[in-house]
């Protein structure tokens, strides 16, 4: 079986490899941000861009600042509440007993 002289890994219409075809890259700077957990995040920004004071940590999702010794405080994340937990915030056990008695009376009246 004869081997082809075509280059493997290329396709018809693909240009030469490298950046010149895509244009020049803009000058970039890496800025270090630290979260309260001590994680470091280094996003790249254009040299002419305004760098934000706070950035989201890519490891834990907490806010991160540029001062390693004084990072922004961690967010207070409340746990997920069930429907029953929200219901208990609105109604007391006595209210629930009254509603249950009314519902049972309606069911017994129709049966």
Secondary structure as the mmCIF struct_conf table of DSSP 4:
data_model
#
loop_
_struct_conf.conf_type_id
_struct_conf.id
_struct_conf.beg_label_comp_id
_struct_conf.beg_label_asym_id
_struct_conf.beg_label_seq_id
_struct_conf.end_label_comp_id
_struct_conf.end_label_asym_id
_struct_conf.end_label_seq_id
HELX_LH_PP_P HELX_LH_PP_P1 UNK A 2 UNK A 4
BEND BEND1 UNK A 6 UNK A 6
HELX_LH_PP_P HELX_LH_PP_P2 UNK A 7 UNK A 7
TURN_TY1_P TURN_TY1_P1 UNK A 8 UNK A 9
TURN_TY1_P TURN_TY1_P2 UNK A 12 UNK A 13
BEND BEND2 UNK A 17 UNK A 19
TURN_TY1_P TURN_TY1_P3 UNK A 20 UNK A 22
HELX_LH_PP_P HELX_LH_PP_P3 UNK A 24 UNK A 27
STRN STRN1 UNK A 28 UNK A 35
TURN_TY1_P TURN_TY1_P4 UNK A 36 UNK A 37
STRN STRN2 UNK A 40 UNK A 46
TURN_TY1_P TURN_TY1_P5 UNK A 47 UNK A 48
BEND BEND3 UNK A 49 UNK A 49
HELX_LH_PP_P HELX_LH_PP_P4 UNK A 50 UNK A 52
BEND BEND4 UNK A 53 UNK A 53
STRN STRN3 UNK A 54 UNK A 56
TURN_TY1_P TURN_TY1_P6 UNK A 58 UNK A 60
STRN STRN4 UNK A 63 UNK A 65
BEND BEND5 UNK A 66 UNK A 66
TURN_TY1_P TURN_TY1_P7 UNK A 68 UNK A 69
BEND BEND6 UNK A 70 UNK A 70
HELX_LH_PP_P HELX_LH_PP_P5 UNK A 71 UNK A 75
HELX_LH_PP_P HELX_LH_PP_P6 UNK A 77 UNK A 80
HELX_RH_AL_P HELX_RH_AL_P1 UNK A 83 UNK A 90
HELX_RH_AL_P HELX_RH_AL_P2 UNK A 93 UNK A 110
#
